[in-house]
């Protein structure tokens, strides 16, 4: 959870205009994949990745401008039902790759980068 929170802060900083900041709270998270205990004792610690187990996250946020005024706030339910479609991911060894891609997608939609 800590790694995802740090990642969200870094990525959000890139999306926001200079001086703006984003307060984020991760309220719930369900990583991609699922443990399937019926597979037996040898697989009890193995997360099975299938399209029926997409990553999900509930976040609460507040976007503040340079003067500290709240520009936007809300709660969002994030999910990426097509998380297995992009097989050519750059960092396919990162254990949080599906969650990070879901976060990146949400940040781009919610906070379009300012024109530079």
KADA-V426441 format. One record per backbone hydrogen bond with DSSP energy under -1.0 kcal/mol. CO is the residue of the C=O (numbers start at 0). NH is the residue of the N-H. If there is no record, write none. Layout:
co->CO nh->NH
co->CO nh->NH
//
This chain:
co->0 nh->4
co->1 nh->5
co->2 nh->6
co->3 nh->7
co->4 nh->8
co->5 nh->9
co->6 nh->10
co->7 nh->11
co->8 nh->12
co->11 nh->15
co->16 nh->19
co->20 nh->63
co->22 nh->61
co->24 nh->59
co->27 nh->57
co->29 nh->55
co->33 nh->47
co->35 nh->38
co->36 nh->39
co->39 nh->42
co->40 nh->43
co->42 nh->45
co->47 nh->33
co->49 nh->52
co->52 nh->32
co->54 nh->79
co->55 nh->29
co->56 nh->77
co->57 nh->26
co->57 nh->27
co->58 nh->75
co->59 nh->24
co->60 nh->73
co->61 nh->22
co->62 nh->70
co->62 nh->71
co->63 nh->20
co->64 nh->67
co->68 nh->64
co->71 nh->62
co->73 nh->60
co->75 nh->58
co->77 nh->56
co->79 nh->82
co->81 nh->84
co->84 nh->86
co->90 nh->93
co->93 nh->96
co->95 nh->99
co->96 nh->100
co->97 nh->101
co->98 nh->102
co->99 nh->103
co->100 nh->104
co->101 nh->105
co->102 nh->106
co->103 nh->107
co->104 nh->108
co->105 nh->109
co->106 nh->110
//
